[in-house]
Amino acid sequence: MKLSLPARAALCAFTVLALVFMYLPLLVVARLSFNPQKSVAWPGWTGYTTDWWSKAWEADAPREALINSCKVAFAAMIVALLLGTLAAMAMARFSFFGKHAVSFLLVLPIALPGIVTGIALQNTFSRTIDVGLFSFKVGFGYHSLIIAHATFCVVVAYNNVVARLRRSSPNLLEASADLGAHGTQTFRFITFPLMRSAMVAGGILAFALSFDEIVVTTFTAGSGFETLPVWILANFSRPNNVPLVNVMATFVMIVSIPLAWLAQRLSEGGDG
């Protein structure tokens, strides 16, 4: 379809406005991280300084919160990749009764409001569960956050892998079997190379989703365990810590943007 010149100009203008609307706040936060003043007033910026970056690195609280977020996100990513990949292989390669219901249940956690998931998990972790002769209580802390984050991160890993497997031809598996390859060889030389980039993309997105989560974290972390989003929320209202908040937010942006670009490229393409 060929657009007229006024239509192309209007489309270009709306695109630019949308991009400015989405990304100007990020640029403002990045600029404030180099502002010598503690004030976040705009446009009252005078000069540049890297002192806040040095202070943020020296401060224990934001550094520990960042490390906690990375640990939880990495562990949740591993669990999500394992469960999501296995579920995707089952859903893409087999037909069974209730398949659509299982598929719906797999993607449901990402659609539920975070506060609903957080309350449900908090009630589960705080209660003693009786299983036959045994009883146990999950409790709160590092392990509870991994379980909580994995419940919705598995959706991202599952969606990426199942989409790639559904786009691949089943004739490849049949040809592998006709040539005498057993299941392990088919997985190693055919299935895994086909879904490898989708797994990497799903892992990156799962890590980012876990790293950014704050609502579920608030309900399931318990006392004494603080992730970076929780630390930012707690310190943004404290004027003395606002520059450090801007620094940590800018650092996360610097790391996240290339990873998001890589995940998008891997999701679009394949390994050939």
C-alpha positions as CSV (number, residue, x, y, z in Angstrom):
1,M,0.0,0.0,0.0
2,K,1.4,3.4,-1.0
3,L,0.7,6.3,1.3
4,S,0.3,9.9,0.2
5,L,2.8,12.5,1.3
6,P,0.6,14.0,4.0
7,A,-0.2,10.5,5.4
8,R,3.5,9.6,5.5
9,A,4.3,12.9,7.3
10,A,1.6,12.4,9.8
11,L,2.7,8.8,10.4
12,C,6.3,9.9,10.9
13,A,5.2,12.7,13.3
14,F,3.1,10.3,15.4
15,T,6.0,7.8,15.5
16,V,8.4,10.4,16.7
17,L,6.0,11.6,19.3
18,A,5.5,8.1,20.6
19,L,9.2,7.4,20.8
20,V,9.7,10.7,22.7
21,F,6.9,9.9,25.0
22,M,8.4,6.5,25.8
23,Y,12.1,7.3,26.0
24,L,12.4,11.0,27.1
25,P,11.9,10.0,30.8
26,L,14.7,7.5,30.6
27,L,17.0,10.2,29.2
28,V,16.0,12.5,32.0
29,V,16.9,9.9,34.6
30,A,20.2,9.3,33.0
31,R,21.0,13.0,32.9
32,L,20.0,13.4,36.6
33,S,22.5,10.7,37.6
34,F,25.3,13.2,36.5
35,N,23.6,16.2,38.0
36,P,25.8,17.9,40.8
37,Q,22.6,18.9,42.7
38,K,20.4,16.6,44.6
39,S,17.3,18.3,43.2
40,V,15.3,16.6,40.5
41,A,13.7,19.8,39.3
42,W,13.6,20.3,35.5
43,P,15.4,21.9,33.8
44,G,17.5,23.1,36.7
45,W,20.6,21.1,35.7
46,T,24.0,22.7,36.1
47,G,27.1,20.9,35.0
48,Y,28.1,17.3,35.2
49,T,29.7,15.1,37.9
50,T,30.4,11.4,38.4
51,D,30.5,11.7,42.2
52,W,27.1,10.0,42.6
53,W,28.3,7.0,40.6
54,S,31.3,6.7,43.0
55,K,29.0,7.0,46.0
56,A,26.5,4.5,44.7
57,W,29.3,2.0,44.2
58,E,30.7,2.6,47.7
59,A,27.3,2.4,49.4
60,D,26.5,-1.1,50.7
61,A,22.7,-1.0,50.5
62,P,22.3,-0.5,46.7
63,R,25.1,-2.8,45.8
64,E,23.7,-5.6,48.0
65,A,20.3,-5.0,46.6
66,L,21.7,-5.3,43.0
67,I,23.5,-8.5,43.9
68,N,20.3,-10.0,45.4
69,S,18.3,-9.1,42.3
70,C,20.9,-10.7,40.0
71,K,21.0,-13.9,42.2
72,V,17.2,-14.2,42.3
73,A,16.8,-13.4,38.6
74,F,19.4,-15.9,37.5
75,A,18.0,-18.7,39.6
76,A,14.5,-18.0,38.5
77,M,15.7,-17.9,34.9
78,I,17.3,-21.3,35.2
79,V,14.1,-22.8,36.7
80,A,11.9,-21.1,34.1
81,L,14.1,-22.3,31.2
82,L,14.0,-25.9,32.4
83,L,10.3,-26.0,33.1
84,G,9.3,-23.9,30.1
85,T,11.4,-25.8,27.6
86,L,10.1,-29.2,28.8
87,A,6.5,-27.9,28.7
88,A,7.1,-26.4,25.2
89,M,8.5,-29.7,23.8
90,A,5.5,-31.6,25.2
91,M,2.9,-29.1,23.8
92,A,4.6,-28.8,20.4
93,R,5.3,-32.5,19.8
94,F,2.4,-34.4,21.4
95,S,-1.4,-34.4,21.3
96,F,-3.3,-35.4,24.4
97,F,-6.6,-34.7,26.2
98,G,-6.8,-31.3,27.9
99,K,-3.9,-29.9,25.8
100,H,-5.5,-26.5,25.4
101,A,-6.4,-26.3,29.1
102,V,-2.8,-27.0,30.0
103,S,-1.6,-24.4,27.5
104,F,-3.9,-21.9,29.1
105,L,-2.7,-22.7,32.6
106,L,0.9,-22.3,31.5
107,V,0.4,-18.7,30.3
108,L,-2.1,-17.7,33.0
109,P,0.4,-16.5,35.6
110,I,1.6,-13.7,33.3
111,A,-2.0,-12.5,32.8
112,L,-2.9,-12.4,36.5
113,P,-2.4,-9.1,38.3
114,G,0.8,-9.2,40.3
115,I,-0.9,-8.4,43.6
116,V,-3.2,-11.5,43.2
117,T,-0.1,-13.7,42.6
118,G,1.7,-12.1,45.5
119,I,-1.1,-12.6,48.0
120,A,-1.7,-16.2,46.8
121,L,2.0,-17.1,47.2
122,Q,2.3,-15.3,50.5
123,N,-0.6,-17.3,51.9
124,T,1.0,-20.5,50.6
125,F,4.5,-19.8,51.9
126,S,3.3,-18.8,55.4
127,R,1.3,-22.0,56.0
128,T,2.4,-25.4,57.1
129,I,1.7,-27.9,54.3
130,D,0.9,-31.5,55.3
131,V,1.8,-34.2,52.8
132,G,1.0,-37.6,54.2
133,L,3.3,-38.2,57.2
134,F,5.4,-35.2,56.4
135,S,4.7,-31.5,56.9
136,F,6.8,-28.5,55.8
137,K,6.7,-24.8,55.6
138,V,8.3,-22.9,52.7
139,G,8.8,-19.6,54.6
140,F,10.3,-16.5,53.2
141,G,13.6,-15.4,51.8
142,Y,15.9,-16.2,48.9
143,H,14.2,-19.5,48.1
144,S,10.7,-18.1,48.2
145,L,11.6,-15.3,45.8
146,I,13.0,-17.9,43.3
147,I,9.8,-19.9,43.4
148,A,7.6,-16.8,43.2
149,H,9.5,-15.3,40.2
150,A,9.7,-18.6,38.4
151,T,5.9,-19.0,38.4
152,F,5.6,-16.1,35.9
153,C,9.0,-16.3,34.2
154,V,8.3,-19.8,33.0
155,V,5.6,-18.2,30.7
156,V,8.3,-16.2,28.8
157,A,10.5,-19.2,28.3
158,Y,7.6,-21.4,27.3
159,N,6.2,-18.9,24.7
160,N,9.6,-18.4,23.0
161,V,10.5,-22.1,22.7
162,V,7.0,-23.3,21.7
163,A,6.8,-20.7,19.0
164,R,10.1,-21.8,17.6
165,L,9.2,-25.5,17.7
166,R,5.8,-24.9,16.0
167,R,7.6,-23.0,13.2
168,S,10.0,-25.9,12.6
169,S,9.0,-28.7,10.3
170,P,8.2,-32.1,11.8
171,N,9.7,-33.7,8.7
172,L,13.1,-33.1,10.2
173,L,12.4,-35.4,13.1
174,E,11.0,-38.0,10.7
175,A,14.0,-37.8,8.5
176,S,16.3,-38.2,11.5
177,A,14.5,-41.3,12.5
178,D,14.5,-42.7,9.0
179,L,18.3,-42.3,9.0
180,G,18.6,-44.4,12.1
181,A,19.1,-41.7,14.7
182,H,17.7,-42.4,18.2
183,G,16.0,-39.9,20.4
184,T,19.1,-38.5,22.0
185,Q,20.8,-37.9,18.7
186,T,17.8,-36.2,17.2
187,F,17.5,-33.9,20.2
188,R,21.3,-33.1,20.1
189,F,21.6,-32.5,16.3
190,I,18.1,-31.4,15.3
191,T,15.8,-30.2,18.1
192,F,18.2,-28.4,20.3
193,P,20.0,-26.4,17.5
194,L,16.5,-25.3,16.3
195,M,15.4,-24.0,19.6
196,R,18.7,-22.8,21.0
197,S,18.3,-19.1,20.1
198,A,14.7,-19.2,21.4
199,M,15.9,-20.5,24.7
200,V,18.6,-17.8,25.0
201,A,16.0,-15.1,24.1
202,G,13.5,-16.6,26.6
203,G,16.2,-16.7,29.3
204,I,17.1,-13.1,28.8
205,L,13.5,-12.0,28.9
206,A,12.9,-14.2,32.0
207,F,15.9,-12.6,33.7
208,A,14.7,-9.1,32.9
209,L,11.2,-9.9,34.1
210,S,12.4,-11.3,37.4
211,F,14.9,-8.5,37.9
212,D,12.2,-5.8,37.4
213,E,9.5,-7.5,39.6
214,I,8.4,-5.5,42.6
215,V,4.8,-6.4,43.5
216,V,5.3,-10.1,43.9
217,T,8.7,-9.5,45.6
218,T,7.0,-7.3,48.2
219,F,4.7,-10.1,49.3
220,T,7.2,-13.0,49.1
221,A,10.6,-11.6,50.1
222,G,10.0,-11.4,53.8
223,S,11.9,-9.1,56.2
224,G,15.6,-8.5,55.7
225,F,15.8,-9.4,52.0
226,E,15.8,-6.5,49.6
227,T,16.1,-6.5,45.8
228,L,17.0,-3.5,43.8
229,P,13.5,-2.5,42.7
230,V,12.4,-2.7,46.4
231,W,15.4,-0.5,47.4
232,I,14.6,2.0,44.7
233,L,11.0,2.3,45.8
234,A,12.0,2.6,49.5
235,N,14.6,5.3,48.8
236,F,13.0,7.4,46.1
237,S,11.1,9.5,48.6
238,R,14.3,10.2,50.6
239,P,15.9,13.4,49.1
240,N,19.4,12.4,50.2
241,N,19.2,9.1,48.3
242,V,17.5,10.3,45.1
243,P,20.8,10.8,43.2
244,L,21.8,7.2,44.1
245,V,18.4,6.0,42.9
246,N,19.0,7.8,39.6
247,V,22.5,6.2,39.3
248,M,21.2,2.6,39.9
249,A,18.3,3.2,37.4
250,T,20.7,4.4,34.8
251,F,23.0,1.5,35.4
252,V,20.1,-1.0,34.9
253,M,19.2,0.8,31.7
254,I,22.7,0.6,30.3
255,V,22.8,-3.2,31.0
256,S,19.2,-3.9,30.0
257,I,18.9,-2.2,26.6
258,P,21.6,-4.3,24.8
259,L,20.1,-7.5,26.4
260,A,16.6,-6.5,25.2
261,W,17.9,-5.9,21.7
262,L,19.7,-9.2,21.7
263,A,16.5,-11.0,22.9
264,Q,14.5,-9.4,20.2
265,R,17.0,-10.3,17.4
266,L,17.1,-13.9,18.7
267,S,13.3,-14.2,18.9
268,E,12.9,-13.0,15.3
269,G,15.5,-15.3,13.8
270,G,16.8,-18.8,14.1
271,D,19.9,-20.7,14.1
272,G,19.4,-21.9,10.6
